[in-house]
Amino acid sequence: MEWQGEASVMTQRRHGENAVILTVLSRDAGLVSGLVPGGASSKRAAMLQPGNRLSLRWRARIEEHLGTFTVEPLRARPGLMDSADALAGTNAVTSLLTYALPERDPHPALADATEALLDRIDAGQGWAESYLKWEMQLLDELGFGLDLSSCAVTGARQGLAYVSPRSGRAVSAAGAGDWAPRLLLLPALLGGCGNGGIADALRLTGHFLQTRLAEFHAGKPLPPARARLVARLTASEVRQG
């Protein structure tokens, strides 16, 4: 069995004295894992940092085997390690992807969105809202998407203020009625008519990541890297007023 293509590093872990097991995200093959002989050397370790773009060839005797990578560098993303926020963002993205996706299950649109997000983090641009949209796309790609287009009660497209915690559908202020205290806030960043910034928006996506995605992975909680990123982005929002 053989696969060849370009991909970005998601994770690496030491295997034996000199090798690493590398997991990458490719557009056409999804997550692919393989052994990189000599990958633990100082020269190769820098190349295999999460977020870096590689050209790879994967070979295995049969498809079910781990397989072995031959690796060539394509493009480094040094900005992913430039700050604590950038590192937290990178860790959240790579952790959620390796948590949520089965191996060799391609999601081309999600892979494209991941590349664009990693580029924004690498460039040091304001990427918090891009990360939020990426979480929304992750939910959608896995069949857990939210419907924020119209009110689930009245059908109205204006005045949307809440989201049902069970159905993931938007609800208008008028349609909520006495149920409002039981609903989740729909922040302005996601089309809501009220206030609410990045912290409220991530609280919303976090609810569905926990109740839908984590429940799908029974007994397996969300990776802690996401909570660490949310804490940093929330603190930054508070500082900025």
N, C-alpha and C positions, 0 to 999 in steps of 0.2 A: 504494500500500500504506500502511496506517495501523494503529498500535497505540496504545492509551491505557491508562494504569494507574499504580499506585504501585510504587515500587521503591527499593532502597537502592544507593548508589554503591559500586562495587567499585574501579574505577580511573579515572584521567583522565590524558591526556597532551596536551601542547601541539600545536596544529596551526596552522601559519602564525603570524601576528602576534597575532591576537585570539581565535581559536577554540580549543576543546579537543575531543578525541574522548573521549567518556564511555562507560563500560561499567557497566551497572547489573544487579542481580539482582531479578527479579520473580517472584512466585509462579506466575503463569499463563503466562508467556512465557520463563522462564529468563533467561539472559544476553542482554542487548540492548545493542548499541553504536550510537552516533550522534554526529553533529557538533553541538556547542553553539556557535553564533555568539556572540562576545563573552564566552565562558566563561572566558577568561584574565584578565578584568578583576578588580581587587582586590575589588570588591563581589560578584561572582559566584563567585570562587574559594573563599570561605569556605563558600558554600552547597553547593559540589560536592566537599567533602571526603569521603574514603571513610567509609562507615558512615552518612552522612546519608540521611534518608528524603525522597523527592521524589515529586511528581506530574508525570507526563511524558506528552507526546504525541510519537510517532515517526512520521515520514512519509518515504516514498521513492517514486520513480517506479516502480521494480520491486523485488521483495523482495530481490534479490541486492545492491542498492546499500547503501552505508553508511547513508544516511538522515540526517535532521536531527531533533533534539530541540527541543521547547519545554518549558521547565522551570519548575516552581513549587515552593518549599520546603514541606515538610510538618512535618518534625521533625528538629532537629539532635541529634547525640549528642556534645556537647563532651567528655564524659568519655573518649572514645576517644583523645584527645590529651593527657590529663591527666598521664600518667606514661609512663616508658619501657616498663614492662610492658604497659600498655594499648595503646600504639602497636604494640608487637611482636605482641600478640595480634591486633589489627586487621589488620596487614599479613599475618600468616600466614593468616588466614581468607580475605581477599580474594585473596591470591596463589594459594592452593590452589584456590579456586573457578574463577578465570579460567584456571588451568592445566588443571584436570580436566574442566570442562564445555564441550561444544560450544555455540555460540551457538544461541539459540532452541530449546533442549531443556529443557522445564520439569521441575522436580523439586519439587513443592509441599511435600512433607514436609521436604526438605532446606532449602528456602527458609524455612519456618517455624522450623526449628531454628537457622538462621543468624540470623534476627531475634532470637530469644530469647537467643542467645549474645551478640550485639552489645549487647543491652539490659543483660545482666549485666556485661559489660566496661565499658559506659558508666556504670553505677551504682557501679562500684568494688567490687562484691561479689566474694567468692571464686569465681573462674570457671575455675580450672585444670582441675578435674574435668569441668566442663561442656564445656570445649574438647576434652578427651579423648573424651568421649561423642560430640561433634560429628564428630571424626575417624572414630570407629567408624561413625557413620551415613553419612559421606561414602563410606567403603569399601563399605558395604552398598548404598547407592543406585546405585553404579556397577557392581554385580555382583561385587564383590571382598570381600564380607562374611565375617567370621569366625564359626565355629560353636563357641561356648563353653558350650553347654548340657549336653553329656555327653561322656564319654571315647570317643574314636574306637576304642579297643582293647577296652575291657570294657563300654562302655555305661553305666558308673556316672555318677551325677550328683554324687557327693560326692568329696572328696579330689582335685579337679582342680588340677594343679600346673604343667602345661606346655601349650605349643601347638606343633603340628607346623609347621615353617617352610614346608613345601610345601603342605599341604592347608588350613591355617588352622583345624584342628579341635583342640579341647582334648584333653589326655591326662592321666589320673590318675597320681599318684605310683606306684601299684601297677602300672598298665598300661605305664608308661614302661620299666621294667626297665633293661637295659644301654643303651638308646637315650637315656636321660635327658640325657647331656652334649651330644647333638646337637639337643635341643629348646630352644625358647624358653621363658623363665620366664613363667608366667601370674601376674601380681601380684594382690594382694588387691583392689585397686581394680576389677579386672575379674572378680572372682569366684574368684580363686585361693585355695588353702588356706594358702599361706605368707605371706611378707612381700612387700615391694615397693611402692613408692609411685609418684608421678607420673612420675618419670624412667624407671622400669622399664616403666610402662604405655606411655609415649610411644615408648620403644625398640621395643616390640612393634608398635604401630601403624605406626611408621616403617618397620619391616622390610617390612610389606605394602604400604605406600604406595610404597616403592622397588621391590619385586620384582613388584608387580602393576600399580599405576597407572603408575609411571614406565616400566615395560617396555611397557605399552600405548602410551605416548607414546615410541616408539623414538627413542633418541638425544636425548631431552629430559629432563634431570635435574629433580628436584623443585626448586621455587623456594627460594632460600636463606633467605627469610623464615621458613620453618618451622624450619630449623636454628637460627636466631637466637632464636626463641621458646623452643624446647626447651632451649637453653643457659641462658636466663634462668630458666625454671621449675625446671630442675635445680639451679641455683645457689641459688635461693630455698629449695628443699627442704633442701639441705645446711645453709644458714644456720639454718633452723628446727629442725634436728636430727632 
